[in-house]
Amino acid sequence: MRAYPSRTLLSLLLAALFAASALLAPATALARPAYSQPVTVTDASGTEMQIRGYGDEFFNLT
């Protein structure tokens, strides 16, 4: 028995939706807070300074 064209299209659409959600799900599971310990960096003039990062996956600054 042959499937109706709308059923085939719906099956393909659901398969694509499932594949897209499977690819995007791990990206949200890997979120974590920023590294908040001080880090010493040297700028172009040779001056050393300590910086610290703040934030999470949605908002962060140094």
C-alpha positions in Angstrom: 0.0 0.0 0.0 1.3 3.4 -0.9 1.6 6.2 1.6 -0.1 9.5 1.0 2.2 12.4 0.0 1.2 14.5 3.0 2.1 11.6 5.4 5.5 11.2 3.7 6.1 15.0 4.0 5.1 14.9 7.7 7.4 12.0 8.4 10.3 13.8 6.7 9.5 17.0 8.7 9.4 15.1 12.0 12.7 13.4 11.2 14.4 16.7 10.4 13.0 18.3 13.6 14.3 15.4 15.6 17.7 15.5 14.0 18.0 19.3 14.6 17.0 19.0 18.2 19.5 16.2 18.8 22.3 18.4 17.4 21.3 21.5 19.4 20.7 19.8 22.7 24.4 19.1 23.7 25.2 22.8 23.3 22.9 23.8 26.1 24.0 20.9 28.3 27.7 22.1 28.3 27.0 25.6 29.7 28.9 26.5 32.9 30.1 29.6 34.8 33.0 31.6 33.7 36.5 31.0 35.1 36.6 33.4 38.0 40.2 33.1 39.3 42.6 36.0 38.5 44.9 35.6 35.5 48.0 37.6 34.9 48.3 38.9 31.3 50.9 41.2 29.6 49.8 43.9 27.2 51.7 45.2 24.1 53.7 47.7 26.2 55.0 45.0 28.6 52.8 46.0 31.5 51.5 43.0 33.5 48.0 43.1 35.0 45.6 40.7 36.6 42.2 40.2 35.1 39.2 38.1 36.3 36.3 36.9 34.3 32.7 37.1 35.5 29.4 35.7 34.2 27.8 32.6 32.7 26.9 31.5 29.2 24.4 34.4 28.7 26.4 37.3 30.1 30.1 37.6 30.7 32.8 40.3 31.1 36.5 40.7 32.1 
